[in-house]
């Protein structure tokens, strides 16, 4: 197994608001993926043809998902520095729950935010010189 995580879905109540939030804090464009029972906005990957690429999506499917603050905690890549992403969270409609915190010199920094939909999401950045963006 090359990666532990292969895909993730973040439940949303308002897809446009959630998309605007994540595009603002990560300064990127999400990719629409709509299905009959679910609307999604996928986080972009450098090489979508790479079978080992890991991504996920915002998912609007009220009969299947409900946002929640204390469910599974996923860590999103905030390289090169968690603080750069945290600096955009509140202006985009989110809340900082745990500020930038050093886990260790080998692991790097983490933080926890509440997104625009009420989901608790963690951020992680690796130590300088170990960039794996």
OpenMM code with the backbone's topology and positions (N, CA, C; nanometers):
from openmm import Vec3, app, unit

residues = "UNK UNK UNK UNK UNK UNK UNK UNK UNK UNK UNK UNK UNK UNK UNK UNK UNK UNK UNK UNK UNK UNK UNK UNK UNK UNK UNK UNK UNK UNK UNK UNK UNK UNK UNK UNK UNK UNK UNK UNK UNK UNK UNK UNK UNK UNK UNK UNK UNK UNK UNK UNK UNK UNK UNK UNK UNK UNK UNK UNK UNK UNK UNK UNK UNK UNK UNK UNK UNK UNK UNK UNK UNK UNK UNK UNK UNK UNK UNK UNK UNK UNK UNK UNK UNK UNK UNK UNK UNK UNK UNK UNK UNK UNK UNK UNK UNK UNK UNK UNK UNK UNK UNK UNK UNK UNK UNK UNK UNK UNK UNK UNK UNK UNK UNK UNK UNK UNK UNK UNK UNK UNK UNK UNK UNK UNK UNK UNK UNK UNK UNK UNK UNK".split()
positions = [
    Vec3(0.0841, -0.1172, 0.0000),
    Vec3(0.0000, 0.0000, 0.0000),
    Vec3(0.0888, 0.1236, 0.0000),
    Vec3(0.0821, 0.2051, -0.1067),
    Vec3(0.1671, 0.3234, -0.1176),
    Vec3(0.1192, 0.4356, -0.0265),
    Vec3(-0.0112, 0.4621, -0.0225),
    Vec3(-0.0671, 0.5695, 0.0596),
    Vec3(-0.1798, 0.5154, 0.1458),
    Vec3(-0.1929, 0.5676, 0.2652),
    Vec3(-0.3016, 0.5272, 0.3521),
    Vec3(-0.4333, 0.5854, 0.3036),
    Vec3(-0.4309, 0.7089, 0.2606),
    Vec3(-0.5518, 0.7764, 0.2132),
    Vec3(-0.5554, 0.7697, 0.0612),
    Vec3(-0.6718, 0.7384, 0.0052),
    Vec3(-0.6840, 0.7386, -0.1402),
    Vec3(-0.7856, 0.8414, -0.1881),
    Vec3(-0.8845, 0.8757, -0.1057),
    Vec3(-0.9886, 0.9709, -0.1439),
    Vec3(-1.0588, 1.0166, -0.0171),
    Vec3(-1.1107, 1.1369, -0.0168),
    Vec3(-1.1914, 1.1834, 0.0957),
    Vec3(-1.3051, 1.2686, 0.0426),
    Vec3(-1.4121, 1.2754, 0.1191),
    Vec3(-1.5257, 1.3611, 0.0864),
    Vec3(-1.5615, 1.4419, 0.2097),
    Vec3(-1.5754, 1.5734, 0.1912),
    Vec3(-1.6118, 1.6636, 0.2990),
    Vec3(-1.7576, 1.7037, 0.2782),
    Vec3(-1.8472, 1.6681, 0.3717),
    Vec3(-1.9886, 1.7018, 0.3556),
    Vec3(-2.0108, 1.8531, 0.3610),
    Vec3(-2.1025, 1.9006, 0.2778),
    Vec3(-2.1368, 2.0431, 0.2774),
    Vec3(-2.2882, 2.0595, 0.2736),
    Vec3(-2.3347, 2.1722, 0.3270),
    Vec3(-2.4763, 2.2073, 0.3200),
    Vec3(-2.5002, 2.3079, 0.2084),
    Vec3(-2.3977, 2.3875, 0.1772),
    Vec3(-2.4064, 2.4895, 0.0732),
    Vec3(-2.2806, 2.4758, -0.0134),
    Vec3(-2.2949, 2.4137, -0.1302),
    Vec3(-2.1794, 2.3818, -0.2141),
    Vec3(-2.1063, 2.5070, -0.2617),
    Vec3(-2.1790, 2.6090, -0.3029),
    Vec3(-2.1141, 2.7317, -0.3519),
    Vec3(-2.0342, 2.7990, -0.2408),
    Vec3(-2.0925, 2.8060, -0.1207),
    Vec3(-2.0230, 2.8691, -0.0077),
    Vec3(-1.8979, 2.7893, 0.0282),
    Vec3(-1.9092, 2.6568, 0.0353),
    Vec3(-1.7951, 2.5725, 0.0704),
    Vec3(-1.6856, 2.5808, -0.0355),
    Vec3(-1.7255, 2.5793, -0.1633),
    Vec3(-1.6281, 2.5915, -0.2713),
    Vec3(-1.5541, 2.7244, -0.2597),
    Vec3(-1.6258, 2.8323, -0.2361),
    Vec3(-1.5621, 2.9646, -0.2226),
    Vec3(-1.4651, 2.9656, -0.1047),
    Vec3(-1.5031, 2.9009, 0.0054),
    Vec3(-1.4165, 2.8951, 0.1236),
    Vec3(-1.2849, 2.8252, 0.0915),
    Vec3(-1.2897, 2.7049, 0.0375),
    Vec3(-1.1678, 2.6285, 0.0103),
    Vec3(-1.0845, 2.6903, -0.1018),
    Vec3(-1.1492, 2.7457, -0.2030),
    Vec3(-1.0726, 2.8138, -0.3081),
    Vec3(-1.0010, 2.9356, -0.2516),
    Vec3(-1.0647, 3.0057, -0.1567),
    Vec3(-1.0025, 3.1246, -0.0971),
    Vec3(-0.8843, 3.0888, -0.0084),
    Vec3(-0.8987, 2.9874, 0.0755),
    Vec3(-0.7890, 2.9599, 0.1700),
    Vec3(-0.6716, 2.8884, 0.1041),
    Vec3(-0.6985, 2.8066, 0.0016),
    Vec3(-0.5888, 2.7375, -0.0672),
    Vec3(-0.5495, 2.8050, -0.1982),
    Vec3(-0.6196, 2.9099, -0.2375),
    Vec3(-0.5909, 2.9859, -0.3596),
    Vec3(-0.5761, 2.8941, -0.4804),
    Vec3(-0.6845, 2.8187, -0.5075),
    Vec3(-0.6878, 2.7260, -0.6213),
    Vec3(-0.8309, 2.7190, -0.6724),
    Vec3(-0.8498, 2.6496, -0.7839),
    Vec3(-0.9823, 2.6300, -0.8422),
    Vec3(-1.0218, 2.4829, -0.8281),
    Vec3(-1.1422, 2.4602, -0.7780),
    Vec3(-1.1912, 2.3229, -0.7631),
    Vec3(-1.2553, 2.2771, -0.8940),
    Vec3(-1.2654, 2.1464, -0.9112),
    Vec3(-1.3142, 2.0870, -1.0360),
    Vec3(-1.4555, 2.0318, -1.0143),
    Vec3(-1.5564, 2.0807, -1.0900),
    Vec3(-1.6931, 2.0290, -1.0735),
    Vec3(-1.7026, 1.8824, -1.1142),
    Vec3(-1.7741, 1.8063, -1.0333),
    Vec3(-1.8030, 1.6640, -1.0606),
    Vec3(-1.9454, 1.6412, -1.0113),
    Vec3(-2.0413, 1.6433, -1.1010),
    Vec3(-2.1805, 1.6286, -1.0605),
    Vec3(-2.2375, 1.4961, -1.1087),
    Vec3(-2.3109, 1.4319, -1.0196),
    Vec3(-2.3744, 1.3030, -1.0451),
    Vec3(-2.5234, 1.3164, -1.0133),
    Vec3(-2.6069, 1.2218, -1.0556),
    Vec3(-2.7504, 1.2336, -1.0289),
    Vec3(-2.7850, 1.2509, -0.8805),
    Vec3(-2.7177, 1.1804, -0.7910),
    Vec3(-2.7526, 1.1865, -0.6490),
    Vec3(-2.6578, 1.2733, -0.5663),
    Vec3(-2.5561, 1.3316, -0.6289),
    Vec3(-2.4563, 1.4053, -0.5528),
    Vec3(-2.3869, 1.5088, -0.6407),
    Vec3(-2.3647, 1.6273, -0.5842),
    Vec3(-2.2819, 1.7283, -0.6503),
    Vec3(-2.1505, 1.7342, -0.5750),
    Vec3(-2.0403, 1.7421, -0.6500),
    Vec3(-1.9088, 1.7456, -0.5873),
    Vec3(-1.8214, 1.8525, -0.6510),
    Vec3(-1.7237, 1.8982, -0.5726),
    Vec3(-1.6181, 1.9856, -0.6221),
    Vec3(-1.4878, 1.9237, -0.5754),
    Vec3(-1.4066, 1.8775, -0.6719),
    Vec3(-1.2844, 1.8040, -0.6407),
    Vec3(-1.1663, 1.8978, -0.6199),
    Vec3(-1.0838, 1.8640, -0.5221),
    Vec3(-0.9574, 1.9340, -0.5025),
    Vec3(-0.8656, 1.8949, -0.6179),
    Vec3(-0.7964, 1.9921, -0.6793),
    Vec3(-0.7109, 1.9592, -0.7939),
    Vec3(-0.5870, 1.8803, -0.7519),
    Vec3(-0.5370, 1.8007, -0.8454),
    Vec3(-0.4113, 1.7275, -0.8262),
    Vec3(-0.3174, 1.7651, -0.9406),
    Vec3(-0.1875, 1.7550, -0.9169),
    Vec3(-0.0895, 1.7909, -1.0195),
    Vec3(-0.1020, 1.7037, -1.1436),
    Vec3(-0.1186, 1.5741, -1.1242),
    Vec3(-0.1274, 1.4807, -1.2365),
    Vec3(-0.2470, 1.3884, -1.2161),
    Vec3(-0.3626, 1.4232, -1.2736),
    Vec3(-0.4824, 1.3412, -1.2530),
    Vec3(-0.4702, 1.1992, -1.3072),
    Vec3(-0.3728, 1.1725, -1.3922),
    Vec3(-0.3535, 1.0378, -1.4472),
    Vec3(-0.2641, 0.9515, -1.3578),
    Vec3(-0.2030, 1.0111, -1.2549),
    Vec3(-0.1184, 0.9370, -1.1626),
    Vec3(-0.2072, 0.8498, -1.0743),
    Vec3(-0.1949, 0.7163, -1.0832),
    Vec3(-0.2820, 0.6293, -1.0040),
    Vec3(-0.2574, 0.6407, -0.8530),
    Vec3(-0.1472, 0.7050, -0.8135),
    Vec3(-0.1168, 0.7224, -0.6718),
    Vec3(-0.1524, 0.8609, -0.6215),
    Vec3(-0.2051, 0.9466, -0.7105),
    Vec3(-0.2448, 1.0808, -0.6695),
    Vec3(-0.3597, 1.0701, -0.5698),
    Vec3(-0.3552, 1.1513, -0.4667),
    Vec3(-0.4590, 1.1505, -0.3645),
    Vec3(-0.5347, 1.2818, -0.3731),
    Vec3(-0.6652, 1.2723, -0.3754),
    Vec3(-0.7478, 1.3913, -0.3743),
    Vec3(-0.8763, 1.3596, -0.3014),
    Vec3(-0.9677, 1.4519, -0.3082),
    Vec3(-1.0974, 1.4368, -0.2456),
    Vec3(-1.1868, 1.5464, -0.2961),
    Vec3(-1.3044, 1.5562, -0.2372),
    Vec3(-1.4019, 1.6512, -0.2879),
    Vec3(-1.4943, 1.7006, -0.1781),
    Vec3(-1.5523, 1.8162, -0.2033),
    Vec3(-1.6661, 1.8623, -0.1254),
    Vec3(-1.7854, 1.7857, -0.1793),
    Vec3(-1.8746, 1.7413, -0.0933),
    Vec3(-1.9858, 1.6582, -0.1381),
    Vec3(-2.1182, 1.7115, -0.0852),
    Vec3(-2.2079, 1.7446, -0.1780),
    Vec3(-2.3429, 1.7870, -0.1427),
    Vec3(-2.4376, 1.6725, -0.1765),
    Vec3(-2.4827, 1.6037, -0.0735),
    Vec3(-2.5768, 1.4917, -0.0866),
    Vec3(-2.6541, 1.4842, 0.0444),
    Vec3(-2.7548, 1.5716, 0.0616),
    Vec3(-2.8241, 1.5826, 0.1909),
    Vec3(-2.8822, 1.4519, 0.2441),
    Vec3(-2.9191, 1.3588, 0.1572),
    Vec3(-2.9728, 1.2316, 0.2048),
    Vec3(-2.8628, 1.1362, 0.2508),
    Vec3(-2.7371, 1.1689, 0.2206),
    Vec3(-2.6259, 1.0801, 0.2522),
    Vec3(-2.5309, 1.1412, 0.3550),
    Vec3(-2.5049, 1.2723, 0.3435),
    Vec3(-2.4070, 1.3411, 0.4279),
    Vec3(-2.4692, 1.4575, 0.5029),
    Vec3(-2.4176, 1.4816, 0.6224),
    Vec3(-2.4454, 1.6026, 0.6985),
    Vec3(-2.3127, 1.6503, 0.7564),
    Vec3(-2.2800, 1.7796, 0.7413),
    Vec3(-2.1562, 1.8299, 0.8034),
    Vec3(-2.1627, 1.8109, 0.9551),
    Vec3(-2.0480, 1.7866, 1.0159),
    Vec3(-2.0430, 1.7766, 1.1616),
    Vec3(-1.9066, 1.8170, 1.2129),
    Vec3(-1.9045, 1.8640, 1.3378),
    Vec3(-1.7823, 1.9176, 1.3956),
    Vec3(-1.6947, 1.8136, 1.4641),
    Vec3(-1.7462, 1.6967, 1.4965),
    Vec3(-1.6670, 1.6018, 1.5752),
    Vec3(-1.6539, 1.4651, 1.5110),
    Vec3(-1.6635, 1.4583, 1.3797),
    Vec3(-1.6491, 1.3304, 1.3103),
    Vec3(-1.5041, 1.3038, 1.2764),
    Vec3(-1.4834, 1.2298, 1.1710),
    Vec3(-1.3502, 1.1964, 1.1242),
    Vec3(-1.2695, 1.3229, 1.0979),
    Vec3(-1.1431, 1.3225, 1.1362),
    Vec3(-1.0570, 1.4388, 1.1151),
    Vec3(-0.9590, 1.4080, 1.0026),
    Vec3(-0.9663, 1.4837, 0.8948),
    Vec3(-0.8705, 1.4675, 0.7867),
    Vec3(-0.7705, 1.5826, 0.7917),
    Vec3(-0.6502, 1.5566, 0.7432),
    Vec3(-0.5448, 1.6578, 0.7368),
    Vec3(-0.5225, 1.6937, 0.5912),
    Vec3(-0.5386, 1.8218, 0.5588),
    Vec3(-0.5140, 1.8702, 0.4234),
    Vec3(-0.3762, 1.9337, 0.4168),
    Vec3(-0.3117, 1.9207, 0.3016),
    Vec3(-0.1769, 1.9719, 0.2776),
    Vec3(-0.1776, 2.1241, 0.2786),
    Vec3(-0.1037, 2.1831, 0.3699),
    Vec3(-0.0924, 2.3289, 0.3791),
    Vec3(0.0516, 2.3737, 0.3565),
    Vec3(0.1278, 2.2983, 0.2778),
    Vec3(0.2657, 2.3353, 0.2467),
    Vec3(0.2682, 2.4638, 0.1654),
    Vec3(0.3649, 2.5489, 0.1813),
    Vec3(0.4868, 2.5273, 0.2580),
    Vec3(0.4742, 2.5664, 0.4051),
    Vec3(0.3630, 2.6351, 0.4451),
    Vec3(0.3512, 2.6804, 0.5830),
    Vec3(0.2038, 2.6899, 0.6213),
    Vec3(0.1642, 2.6163, 0.7230),
    Vec3(0.0263, 2.6171, 0.7729),
    Vec3(-0.0234, 2.7601, 0.7962),
    Vec3(0.0634, 2.8467, 0.8445),
    Vec3(0.0213, 2.9829, 0.8790),
    Vec3(-0.0314, 3.0589, 0.7576),
    Vec3(0.0250, 3.0342, 0.6404),
    Vec3(-0.0230, 3.1035, 0.5198),
    Vec3(-0.1692, 3.0705, 0.4926),
    Vec3(-0.2101, 2.9464, 0.5160),
    Vec3(-0.3502, 2.9061, 0.4979),
    Vec3(-0.4345, 2.9626, 0.6118),
    Vec3(-0.3859, 2.9522, 0.7356),
    Vec3(-0.4606, 3.0047, 0.8506),
    Vec3(-0.4910, 3.1535, 0.8352),
    Vec3(-0.3989, 3.2275, 0.7764),
    Vec3(-0.4186, 3.3719, 0.7593),
    Vec3(-0.5390, 3.4047, 0.6711),
    Vec3(-0.5902, 3.3082, 0.5947),
    Vec3(-0.7036, 3.3316, 0.5055),
    Vec3(-0.8348, 3.2709, 0.5566),
    Vec3(-0.8293, 3.1928, 0.6629),
    Vec3(-0.9463, 3.1169, 0.7096),
    Vec3(-1.0618, 3.2056, 0.7547),
    Vec3(-1.0377, 3.2994, 0.8441),
    Vec3(-1.1467, 3.3798, 0.8986),
    Vec3(-1.2097, 3.4701, 0.7929),
    Vec3(-1.1298, 3.5289, 0.7056),
    Vec3(-1.1841, 3.6141, 0.5995),
    Vec3(-1.2709, 3.5343, 0.5028),
    Vec3(-1.2456, 3.4032, 0.4928),
    Vec3(-1.3225, 3.3178, 0.4018),
    Vec3(-1.4469, 3.2587, 0.4693),
    Vec3(-1.4667, 3.2878, 0.5983),
    Vec3(-1.5862, 3.2397, 0.6667),
    Vec3(-1.5647, 3.1224, 0.7595),
    Vec3(-1.4399, 3.0909, 0.7903),
    Vec3(-1.4105, 2.9806, 0.8810),
    Vec3(-1.3629, 3.0304, 1.0158),
    Vec3(-1.3196, 2.9369, 1.0986),
    Vec3(-1.2739, 2.9686, 1.2334),
    Vec3(-1.1502, 2.8851, 1.2644),
    Vec3(-1.0540, 2.9440, 1.3313),
    Vec3(-0.9343, 2.8714, 1.3741),
    Vec3(-0.9633, 2.8100, 1.5107),
    Vec3(-0.9530, 2.6778, 1.5198),
    Vec3(-0.9805, 2.6059, 1.6444),
    Vec3(-0.8502, 2.5790, 1.7201),
    Vec3(-0.7473, 2.5329, 1.6485),
    Vec3(-0.6141, 2.5116, 1.7057),
    Vec3(-0.5167, 2.5885, 1.6166),
    Vec3(-0.4457, 2.6874, 1.6708),
    Vec3(-0.3514, 2.7642, 1.5887),
    Vec3(-0.2330, 2.6781, 1.5446),
    Vec3(-0.1488, 2.7351, 1.4602),
    Vec3(-0.0289, 2.6643, 1.4145),
    Vec3(0.0466, 2.6094, 1.5348),
    Vec3(0.0705, 2.4790, 1.5318),
    Vec3(0.1332, 2.4096, 1.6441),
    Vec3(0.2420, 2.3176, 1.5904),
    Vec3(0.3604, 2.3229, 1.6502),
    Vec3(0.4686, 2.2331, 1.6110),
    Vec3(0.4404, 2.0947, 1.6683),
    Vec3(0.4316, 1.9947, 1.5803),
    Vec3(0.4155, 1.8561, 1.6239),
    Vec3(0.5533, 1.8060, 1.6673),
    Vec3(0.6506, 1.8174, 1.5775),
    Vec3(0.7911, 1.7878, 1.6072),
    Vec3(0.8730, 1.8430, 1.4915),
    Vec3(1.0046, 1.8517, 1.5119),
    Vec3(1.0922, 1.8995, 1.4045),
    Vec3(1.0883, 1.8073, 1.2838),
    Vec3(1.0630, 1.6795, 1.3051),
    Vec3(1.0597, 1.5830, 1.1951),
    Vec3(0.9234, 1.5792, 1.1246),
    Vec3(0.8161, 1.6058, 1.1963),
    Vec3(0.6811, 1.5952, 1.1397),
    Vec3(0.6302, 1.7281, 1.0855),
    Vec3(0.6651, 1.8374, 1.1493),
    Vec3(0.6224, 1.9684, 1.1019),
    Vec3(0.5123, 2.0282, 1.1882),
    Vec3(0.4303, 2.1133, 1.1255),
    Vec3(0.3268, 2.1873, 1.1969),
    Vec3(0.1876, 2.1400, 1.1586),
    Vec3(0.0930, 2.1634, 1.2503),
    Vec3(-0.0468, 2.1339, 1.2233),
    Vec3(-0.1327, 2.2461, 1.2806),
    Vec3(-0.2573, 2.2487, 1.2385),
    Vec3(-0.3576, 2.3401, 1.2918),
    Vec3(-0.4929, 2.2759, 1.2647),
    Vec3(-0.5947, 2.3238, 1.3329),
    Vec3(-0.7304, 2.2746, 1.3096),
    Vec3(-0.8210, 2.3944, 1.2874),
    Vec3(-0.9054, 2.3830, 1.1849),
    Vec3(-1.0014, 2.4886, 1.1546),
    Vec3(-1.1428, 2.4306, 1.1532),
    Vec3(-1.2399, 2.5193, 1.1610),
    Vec3(-1.3790, 2.4860, 1.1349),
    Vec3(-1.4084, 2.5531, 1.0015),
    Vec3(-1.4512, 2.4742, 0.9017),
    Vec3(-1.4744, 2.5331, 0.7699),
    Vec3(-1.6086, 2.6067, 0.7656),
    Vec3(-1.6447, 2.6585, 0.6513),
    Vec3(-1.7675, 2.7364, 0.6357),
    Vec3(-1.8927, 2.6537, 0.6584),
    Vec3(-1.8795, 2.5203, 0.6572),
    Vec3(-1.9945, 2.4312, 0.6721),
    Vec3(-2.0042, 2.3699, 0.8113),
    Vec3(-1.9085, 2.4017, 0.8992),
    Vec3(-1.9101, 2.3443, 1.0335),
    Vec3(-1.8307, 2.2160, 1.0475),
    Vec3(-1.7504, 2.1807, 0.9465),
    Vec3(-1.6644, 2.0627, 0.9539),
    Vec3(-1.5325, 2.0997, 1.0199),
    Vec3(-1.4842, 2.0127, 1.1062),
    Vec3(-1.3526, 2.0286, 1.1679),
    Vec3(-1.2513, 1.9659, 1.0730),
    Vec3(-1.1563, 2.0469, 1.0241),
    Vec3(-1.0565, 2.0038, 0.9259),
    Vec3(-0.9183, 2.0405, 0.9800),
    Vec3(-0.8228, 1.9483, 0.9697),
    Vec3(-0.6859, 1.9769, 1.0132),
    Vec3(-0.6009, 2.0154, 0.8922),
    Vec3(-0.4982, 2.0913, 0.9191),
    Vec3(-0.4006, 2.1328, 0.8178),
    Vec3(-0.2634, 2.0846, 0.8635),
    Vec3(-0.1763, 2.0535, 0.7662),
    Vec3(-0.0424, 2.0056, 0.7991),
    Vec3(0.0576, 2.0614, 0.6998),
    Vec3(0.1736, 2.1021, 0.7494),
    Vec3(0.2846, 2.1377, 0.6612),
    Vec3(0.4107, 2.0709, 0.7145),
    Vec3(0.4912, 2.0216, 0.6207),
    Vec3(0.6130, 1.9493, 0.6561),
    Vec3(0.7240, 2.0476, 0.6917),
    Vec3(0.8282, 1.9998, 0.7600),
    Vec3(0.9399, 2.0887, 0.7946),
    Vec3(1.0073, 2.1422, 0.6691),
    Vec3(1.0660, 2.2628, 0.6774),
    Vec3(1.1392, 2.3179, 0.5630),
    Vec3(1.2453, 2.2203, 0.5152),
    Vec3(1.2635, 2.2135, 0.3836),
    Vec3(1.3610, 2.1230, 0.3242),
    Vec3(1.3071, 1.9827, 0.3018),
    Vec3(1.1840, 1.9572, 0.3436),
    Vec3(1.1240, 1.8260, 0.3264),
    Vec3(0.9917, 1.8401, 0.2497),
    Vec3(0.9828, 1.9379, 0.1616),
    Vec3(0.8586, 1.9684, 0.0909),
    Vec3(0.8119, 1.8498, 0.0069),
    Vec3(0.6906, 1.8065, 0.0323),
    Vec3(0.6308, 1.6969, -0.0444),
    Vec3(0.4962, 1.7417, -0.1017),
    Vec3(0.4833, 1.8697, -0.1375),
    Vec3(0.3557, 1.9249, -0.1869),
    Vec3(0.3012, 1.8461, -0.3007),
] * unit.nanometer
topology = app.Topology()
chain = topology.addChain("A")
for resn in residues:
    res = topology.addResidue(resn, chain)
    for name in ("N", "CA", "C"):
        topology.addAtom(name, app.Element.getBySymbol(name[0]), res)
